[in-house]
Amino acid sequence: MGLAHGAYCLGCCAVLMLLLFVGGVMNLVWIAGLTLLVTVEKLAPYGAVIAKTMGVALIAGGAVLLAG
């Protein structure tokens, strides 16, 4: 049961973990920003819309970085 829970947790949080590695594991600005983003997504009345908008913005930012 523990392995199944750990695999589920790793699967749902993998992108957040990768973002922390890219931004710097101990960078408090990145950690605070991601915390704020997740909090708004979970608690705001239109959290799903905010999540999709931020997803598109992050993908576009990544594409710009790769192109540049």
N, C-alpha and C positions, 0 to 999 in steps of 0.2 A: 504494500500500500504506500509506503514511503517513497519507493522508486517511482511509482506512478504519479504521485503528487509532485515530486521533484521534476519529473519530465514535463508535466503540465505547466508548472511554474516557469521552467526554463523556456518552454515554447512560447508562452504568452509574454514573457519579459525580455526575450532575446534582443529585440530591436532597441529597447531602452538601454540594455547593457552595452550594446554596440555603440550607441550614441555617447554613452559615458566614456567608453574607451577612446572614441574619436576626439571628444572634447577635452579629455584629460580626466583621469579617474578621480582626482582630488580637487577638481575645479569647482568651487562652490557656486559660481555663477551658473554653470551648466546644470548642476544638481538642483539649484533653486528654480531655474527656468523649467526644467522637466517636471519638477514637483508641482509648480503652478499650473502647467499645462494639463497634467493628469487630474489635478484637483478641479479645474474648471470643467474638463470633460465629464467628470463624474457627478459634479454637483449643480452645474448650470442647467437651466430648463431646456436649452437647445444644445446640450453637450455633444450629441451625435453630429450635428451640423458643424460645430466648432472642431471636432476631431477630424472630420473629412476635409475641412478647409485647411487645417494645419498640416494634414497629410499631403495634400496637393502642394502646399507652400514648401514643405520640406523636400518633396520630390523635385519640384522646380529648382529649388536652391542647389540640390545635389547635381542636377543636370547642368546648371550654370557652372558649378565648380568643375565638373568633368570636362565641359566644353572649353573652359578657360585655361 
